[in-house]
Amino acid sequence: MRDTLGSEGIAGVAVVLIAVGILTVHDPVVGAGVAVLLAGLALIAKGIADSTMRAFGLK
């Protein structure tokens, strides 16, 4: 995983997970909503990356 994301990427994932954890401790419904939102954004980003790679003939 470190080869793919690098140190900054791993730190960013850790910060996001800590932030969602803090929100969930404060209000579980809001924390769950933010987690679902982030999962949706990740799926959108993966779709865009896949289509871009296909457009360049890399996949």
C-alpha positions as CSV (number, residue, x, y, z in Angstrom):
1,M,0.0,0.0,0.0
2,R,2.9,2.3,0.7
3,D,4.1,2.0,-2.9
4,T,0.7,3.1,-4.2
5,L,-0.1,5.9,-1.9
6,G,3.2,7.1,-0.5
7,S,3.7,8.5,3.0
8,E,1.5,11.5,2.4
9,G,-1.4,9.4,1.1
10,I,-1.3,7.1,4.1
11,A,-1.2,10.1,6.4
12,G,-4.2,11.5,4.6
13,V,-6.2,8.3,4.9
14,A,-5.3,8.2,8.6
15,V,-6.5,11.8,9.1
16,V,-9.8,11.1,7.3
17,L,-10.4,8.0,9.4
18,I,-9.6,9.8,12.6
19,A,-12.0,12.6,11.6
20,V,-14.8,10.2,10.8
21,G,-14.1,8.5,14.2
22,I,-14.4,11.8,16.1
23,L,-17.6,12.6,14.3
24,T,-19.0,9.1,15.0
25,V,-18.2,9.4,18.7
26,H,-19.9,12.8,18.8
27,D,-23.0,11.8,16.7
28,P,-23.2,8.3,15.3
29,V,-25.8,9.2,12.6
30,V,-23.7,12.1,11.3
31,G,-20.5,9.9,11.4
32,A,-22.3,7.2,9.4
33,G,-23.5,9.7,6.8
34,V,-20.0,11.1,6.4
35,A,-18.6,7.6,6.0
36,V,-21.1,6.8,3.3
37,L,-20.4,10.1,1.6
38,L,-16.6,9.4,1.6
39,A,-17.2,5.9,0.2
40,G,-19.3,7.4,-2.6
41,L,-16.7,9.9,-3.5
42,A,-14.0,7.2,-3.5
43,L,-16.1,5.2,-6.0
44,I,-16.6,8.2,-8.2
45,A,-12.8,8.9,-8.2
46,K,-12.1,5.3,-9.0
47,G,-14.5,5.4,-11.9
48,I,-13.0,8.6,-13.3
49,A,-9.5,7.2,-13.0
50,D,-10.4,4.0,-14.7
51,S,-12.1,5.8,-17.6
52,T,-9.2,8.2,-18.0
53,M,-6.7,5.2,-18.1
54,R,-8.9,3.5,-20.7
55,A,-8.9,6.7,-22.8
56,F,-5.1,6.7,-22.8
57,G,-5.0,3.0,-23.6
58,L,-3.4,2.1,-20.2
59,K,-6.0,-0.4,-19.2
